[in-house]
Amino acid sequence: ENVFPSLEAGEHISIVRINDNKTEEIRCKDIEEALSFCNRKDKYYYNSYFSLATTDGLGRATSNLKSRACLCWDFDKKTLGEDFNVKDILHLFKSIRLYYHCIVDTGHGYHVYIFIEPTTDLEAVEAVQRAVAIRLEADIKATLKTQLMRLPGTVNIKDNNKLPVKIVYLADED
């Protein structure tokens, strides 16, 4: 039995994989299929990303977006300093009294997620993300409706280094 929540009919999750030679976009019909990319043997040769919004399966442009079930912010060590860590994230979110559900270490920074009830109001999602990003001093460019984020369980390839992209905090397995 599938333990993952189902997508609505006609919704897809886009996975984008990029290496020096090619860009590949895969449209997954369910979460389990999307997660399978974390276990592929060739994951060490690609930067892999997933779309935060589900799509209609025809593309990732704004007109193709269907719904969102999370808010997400990007914190880049290049901007915040190499010493920036999970404790800093804890203090940032605590300072504005906001609780997060998941933190992903991307190798060069962090992605922080708050899960929300699925919504088709993508304008509201983008506005909330942007407002919170300003308060947290997160990467404002990563608040777009069409945003892609690194896929946990894969690698971040930069400057010939391959760093694991891993979940370092998960509030509740459900």
C-alpha positions as CSV (number, residue, x, y, z in Angstrom):
1,E,0.0,0.0,0.0
2,N,1.3,3.5,-0.9
3,V,2.0,5.4,2.3
4,F,2.4,8.8,0.5
5,P,-0.4,11.2,0.0
6,S,-1.9,11.2,-3.5
7,L,-1.8,14.0,-5.9
8,E,-5.0,15.3,-7.4
9,A,-6.1,14.0,-10.8
10,G,-4.0,15.7,-13.5
11,E,-1.3,16.9,-11.1
12,H,2.4,16.0,-11.6
13,I,5.7,16.7,-9.8
14,S,8.5,17.9,-12.0
15,I,12.0,16.6,-11.4
16,V,14.8,18.4,-13.3
17,R,18.2,16.8,-13.5
18,I,21.2,18.8,-14.9
19,N,24.8,17.8,-15.6
20,D,27.4,19.3,-17.9
21,N,26.0,17.5,-20.9
22,K,22.3,17.6,-20.6
23,T,19.1,18.8,-18.8
24,E,16.4,16.3,-18.3
25,E,12.9,17.0,-17.0
26,I,10.7,14.2,-15.7
27,R,7.1,14.5,-14.8
28,C,6.1,12.2,-12.0
29,K,2.5,11.1,-11.5
30,D,2.9,10.6,-7.7
31,I,5.2,11.3,-4.8
32,E,6.6,7.8,-4.7
33,E,7.7,8.1,-8.3
34,A,9.4,11.4,-7.6
35,L,11.2,10.0,-4.5
36,S,12.6,7.1,-6.7
37,F,15.1,9.6,-8.1
38,C,16.8,9.7,-4.7
39,N,17.7,6.0,-5.1
40,R,18.9,6.0,-8.7
41,K,22.5,4.9,-9.2
42,D,23.2,7.8,-11.6
43,K,22.2,10.4,-9.0
44,Y,25.9,11.2,-8.3
45,Y,26.2,12.7,-11.8
46,Y,23.3,15.2,-11.7
47,N,22.2,18.2,-9.8
48,S,18.5,17.2,-9.1
49,Y,15.7,19.5,-8.3
50,F,11.9,19.2,-7.8
51,S,9.2,21.8,-8.4
52,L,7.5,23.1,-5.2
53,A,4.2,23.5,-7.1
54,T,2.5,20.6,-8.8
55,T,2.0,21.1,-12.5
56,D,-0.4,19.9,-15.2
57,G,2.3,17.7,-16.7
58,L,2.8,19.9,-19.7
59,G,5.5,22.3,-18.4
60,R,6.7,24.3,-15.4
61,A,5.6,27.8,-16.5
62,T,3.3,29.8,-14.3
63,S,0.4,28.8,-16.5
64,N,1.1,25.1,-15.9
65,L,1.1,25.3,-12.1
66,K,-1.7,23.6,-10.1
67,S,-1.2,23.7,-6.3
68,R,1.3,24.0,-3.4
69,A,1.5,22.1,-0.1
70,C,4.5,23.9,1.4
71,L,6.3,27.1,1.9
72,C,10.1,27.1,1.4
73,W,13.0,29.4,2.0
74,D,16.6,29.2,0.8
75,F,19.6,30.2,3.0
76,D,22.9,30.3,1.1
77,K,26.2,30.0,3.0
78,K,27.8,32.1,0.2
79,T,25.7,35.0,1.4
80,L,25.3,34.2,5.1
81,G,28.9,32.9,5.8
82,E,30.3,29.4,6.0
83,D,29.6,29.3,9.7
84,F,25.9,29.7,9.2
85,N,24.2,26.5,10.5
86,V,21.0,24.8,11.7
87,K,21.2,26.6,15.1
88,D,21.1,29.9,13.2
89,I,18.0,28.8,11.4
90,L,16.4,27.9,14.7
91,H,17.2,31.4,16.1
92,L,15.9,33.1,12.9
93,F,12.6,31.4,13.0
94,K,12.2,31.7,16.7
95,S,12.8,35.4,16.5
96,I,9.6,35.8,14.3
97,R,7.7,33.1,16.2
98,L,7.4,30.8,13.2
99,Y,7.7,27.0,13.4
100,Y,9.3,25.0,10.5
101,H,8.7,21.3,9.7
102,C,11.8,20.3,7.7
103,I,15.3,21.5,7.1
104,V,17.4,20.2,4.2
105,D,21.2,20.7,4.1
106,T,22.0,21.3,0.5
107,G,25.8,21.2,1.0
108,H,26.1,24.9,0.4
109,G,23.2,26.1,2.5
110,Y,19.8,25.1,3.7
111,H,16.2,24.9,2.6
112,V,13.6,25.3,5.3
113,Y,10.0,24.0,4.7
114,I,6.7,24.7,6.4
115,F,3.9,22.3,5.2
116,I,0.5,23.9,4.6
117,E,-2.9,22.6,3.5
118,P,-2.7,22.2,-0.3
119,T,-3.9,25.3,-2.1
120,T,-4.3,26.6,-5.6
121,D,-3.9,30.2,-4.4
122,L,-0.3,30.4,-5.7
123,E,-0.3,34.2,-5.5
124,A,-1.0,34.1,-1.8
125,V,1.7,31.4,-1.3
126,E,4.3,33.6,-3.1
127,A,3.3,36.7,-1.2
128,V,3.6,35.0,2.2
129,Q,7.0,33.4,1.2
130,R,8.3,36.7,0.0
131,A,7.2,38.6,3.2
132,V,8.8,35.9,5.4
133,A,12.0,35.8,3.3
134,I,12.4,39.5,3.8
135,R,12.1,39.1,7.6
136,L,14.4,36.1,7.7
137,E,16.9,37.6,5.2
138,A,16.5,34.4,3.1
139,D,17.1,34.4,-0.7
140,I,14.3,36.4,-2.1
141,K,14.8,35.0,-5.6
142,A,13.8,31.5,-4.3
143,T,10.2,32.7,-3.5
144,L,8.9,32.4,-7.0
145,K,5.8,30.3,-7.8
146,T,7.9,28.3,-10.3
147,Q,10.8,27.7,-7.9
148,L,12.8,24.5,-8.0
149,M,14.6,23.2,-4.9
150,R,17.3,20.5,-4.5
151,L,16.0,17.0,-4.1
152,P,17.0,15.4,-0.8
153,G,18.9,12.2,-1.2
154,T,20.8,13.4,-4.2
155,V,24.0,15.4,-4.5
156,N,24.9,19.1,-5.0
157,I,27.7,19.3,-7.6
158,K,29.7,22.5,-7.6
159,D,33.4,23.0,-8.5
160,N,33.9,19.3,-8.9
161,N,32.7,18.6,-5.3
162,K,29.7,16.3,-4.7
163,L,28.0,17.2,-1.4
164,P,25.0,15.2,-0.2
165,V,21.6,16.9,-0.1
166,K,20.1,15.6,3.1
167,I,17.2,16.1,5.5
168,V,18.7,17.2,8.8
169,Y,15.5,17.9,10.6
170,L,12.0,16.5,10.1
171,A,9.3,17.5,12.7
172,D,7.0,14.5,12.2
173,E,7.3,11.5,9.9
174,D,3.7,12.0,8.9
